[in-house]
Amino acid sequence: MKKVFPLIVVLISLSVLGIIFIQVSWIQNSVQLRQKQRNQDLEHAITQIRESLYDAYLFNTGEIGYLSPESRQFYLQSFTVDYIPKTELTRRIDTALKRYNIREPFEYSVTNIFQMPTVSSDGFDRNADATFLEIPLSTADAKFYETLHIAILEKRSFLIRKMSWYIAGSILFTIIIISAFTLTIRTLFNQKKLSEIKSDFINNMTHELKTPLATISLAIDALTNEKVIHDTDKIRYYSAMIKDENKRMNKQVEKILQSARIEKQDIKLNLQVLNAHEIISKVADNVNLQVLDKSGKLTLDTNADSFKIIADEVHFSNVVFNLLDNAIKYSKEDLEINISTRNQGKMFVLKVKDNGIGMSKETQSRVFEKFYRAHTGNLHNVKGFGLGLSYVKAIVEAHGGKIKVDSALGKGSTFSVFFPTTEDA
C-alpha cells in the first residue's frame, strides 16, 4: 500500500495536468482556427465589395449590357465613387459583408490620392477600437486613385466573446474534473489514514486484552494446582485476580461499545441536577492513588460560586476521570496535576492542568479525533485505544457545553471544559 499510494497520486496528478494541457491546447487551436476563418471571410468580403462597387459604377454611368473583359477594364480606368450614391454605397458594402457572415456594425470612408476623405459615413473614426480594412478601388492606369477604408466595430476580444460558451464550458468541465480528482486524492488520503488508525486500534486492542487474558489463564492454571486447590486463601486470591481482570476487560469492551454509540449519536443521558464540586472531589480522590504511585501531586481549587449543573452523573464522572487519566498517562517525572473550577457567564468551567509532555499544534488540532493517539517520543508506557478524549468531547457537546485545550511541547497541557449551570445554582 505504501508503494501503490504514491503511484496512484502521481498518475492522477499527471492525468489532471494532461487534461488541462489538452483543454488549453484545444482552446488555443479553436481560437486560431476561428481567426483564420475570419481572415478568409474578410478577404472574400474585400473582393466582393470591390466587384460590387465596380458594377454599381458601370450601371450608374450607363455602361450596361455585355462588356468584354477588355472593355470593362477600359471603362473602370475612370472609376470613382462619385458616381455611386452614398446610400447605395452603404448598402453594397453591408450586403457584401453579410454575405460572408460579417454582421457587426461598420463605418467607412473613401480617400483620394492625397488621403483626403471624399465620402464618409457619419460615425467613421480612425482611432476607433475596430478591425480596419483598406480596399484599393483604382485599377491599372486609373485616372483617379481612391481607397475605401472600412472600420468593423468589433472589440479586440471579439473571437473570445464569439467562443465564450465553448471556453466557459471547457473551463467548467475542467474545474469539475480537477474537483473530482482532488476529492479522489483526498478520499485516498482519508482511507490511508483510516487504514493506519485501524491497524493501530487492532494492535492496541490486542495488547489491552492480551494482558488480562494471560493473567486469567495463569490464575486458572494456579487454581488447578494440587498445592493451591486445598488452600482457601490462595483460592480467594486467584479468584479475586480473575474477577479484577474480567472487570478490566469489560471496561475495555464497554469503551468500544460506548464509542460506537457516540458515533451513531445514540447517547442516552440521564439528566439531573448535580453538585459538580462533589463529583469532581470524589473522582479526584479515586485517581489520587495513581498520582501518588507516580510520586506526583494532585491539587484541587474549587473556586466556582455556581457549581450546580444539569448533567448525567455517570458521564460527567467519566469526563473528569478521562481528563485526569489522560494527564497521568502523558506525565513525566514530578507529576503535578491541578484541578480548578470557576464561572464564566452562565457556564461552569472545569480546568485540568498538568506539567506533562505537552502537545504540538498538529496534535492539538487532532487530539479529539476518534482513535487518535499523540506521539509520545521515548515514552512507551501509554496504553489505550485513543477513545478517551473523543468520548469527552462528544459527552460535553451532548450536554450543550464545549471543550478546548492549550498546550506546548514539554510544558504540559490544560483542558478546559464548559458546562451550562442551572438557573437556581
Secondary structure, 3 states (H helix, E strand, C coil): CCCHHHHHHHHHHHHHHHHHHHHHHHHHHHHHHHHHHHHHHHHHHHHHHHHHHHHHHHHHCCCCCCCCHHHHHHHHHHCCHHHCCHHHHHHHHHHHHHHCCCCCCEEEEEECCCCCEEEECCCCCCCCCCEEEEEECCCCCCCCCCEEEEEECCCCCHHHHHCHHHHHHHHHHHHHHHHHHHHHHHHHHHHHHHHHHHHHHHHHHHHHHHHHHHHHHHHHHHHCCHHHHCCHHHHHHHHHHHHHHHHHHHHHHHHHHHHHHHHCCCCCCCEEEEEHHHHHHHHHHHHHHHHHHCCCEEEEEECCCCCEEEEEHHHHHHHHHHHHHHHHHCCCCCCEEEEEEEEECCEEEEEEEECCCCCCHHHHHHCCCCCCCCCCCCCCCCCCCCCHHHHHHHHHHHCCCEEEEEECCCCCEEEEEEEEECCCC
